[in-house]
Amino acid sequence: MSALAVVTGASSGIGREYARRLASQGTDLIVVGRRQERLDELATEFPDVQVQIVVADLSTQAGIQDVIKAVGDQAVTLLVNNAGVAHYKAFLDLAEEQAAELVGVKVLAPTLLTRAIAPGMVARGTGQIVNVAGMIAFSGPATLDQVGLHRSVYASTLAYTVALSQTLHAELAPSGVAVQVLLPGVVATEFHKRQGMDLSAVPRMSAADVVTASLRGIEIGESATAPGVEQADLLENVFTADLAAFGAQSPELAIRYRS
């Protein structure tokens, strides 16, 4: 049985690079995106593997269900939840439909796609899930001056991705299914340009390097992969602090809150 990967957001950027890398290794693909012509171009690049195209808007329930139906009972070995949208705006300026699109694409879609595909992986005793988040997930404590952009809803969706990936990895690993959260920084793709942002003067990592880090991270057993962070223990320190705070809770009211 050949390997089969589902890649969302495959029409450009990290998703397209992931699809290309996997196809070059002989992996069959189910590629998901909003732009038919981009997906068609991708399919023609690799005539030696099977490429199933699904045109879907993952900000909608209908789009999510279209992907789930297209996958059906096929034996997926790798799921890459990569689709994304930015909408960097001040919270009060973020239109309701933009907020809903962000939550749909980055929270609801990966949750429901994973929920649909993971049972088959568990039943077969093997599988890999990659959830693409970003280092901005850790920017919550930063001031606006420190990061230079409004990001409340966007950063929150990525923080959800981190928590989902970590808790799901702990839940599924005993069944042979691994989960990786991928945490790139600023990447040289069309992502920001589509939001009207010119980052051409900003040092950026290539999508190819991001995918290289992800695949290598899977090989060495990482559940959290940050392609641009040289000191891996920095992430471990963050997660250790999370667990310390979680474990320090008590049913007694903390002294500082007592009058």
Stockholm file with secondary structure:
# STOCKHOLM 1.0

chainA/1-259         MSALAVVTGASSGIGREYARRLASQGTDLIVVGRRQERLDELATEFPDVQVQIVVADLSTQAGIQDVIKAVGDQAVTLLVNNAGVAHYKAFLDLAEEQAAELVGVKVLAPTLLTRAIAPGMVARGTGQIVNVAGMIAFSGPATLDQVGLHRSVYASTLAYTVALSQTLHAELAPSGVAVQVLLPGVVATEFHKRQGMDLSAVPRMSAADVVTASLRGIEIGESATAPGVEQADLLENVFTADLAAFGAQSPELAIRYRS
#=GR chainA/1-259 SS CCCEEEEESTTSHHHHHHHHHHHHTTCEEEEEESCHHHHHHHHHHCTTSCEEEEECCTTSHHHHHHHHHHHTTCCCSEEEECCCCCCCCCGGGSCHHHHHHHHIIIIIHHHHHHHHHHHHHHHHTCEEEEEECCGGGGCTTCCHHHHCSCCHHHHHHHHHHHHHHHHHHHHHGGGTEEEEEECCCSBSSSTTGGGTCCCTTSCCBCHHHHHHHHHHHHHTTCSEECTTCSCHHHHHHHHHHHHHHHHTCCSSCCGGGCC
#=GC SS_cons         CCCEEEEESTTSHHHHHHHHHHHHTTCEEEEEESCHHHHHHHHHHCTTSCEEEEECCTTSHHHHHHHHHHHTTCCCSEEEECCCCCCCCCGGGSCHHHHHHHHIIIIIHHHHHHHHHHHHHHHHTCEEEEEECCGGGGCTTCCHHHHCSCCHHHHHHHHHHHHHHHHHHHHHGGGTEEEEEECCCSBSSSTTGGGTCCCTTSCCBCHHHHHHHHHHHHHTTCSEECTTCSCHHHHHHHHHHHHHHHHTCCSSCCGGGCC
//
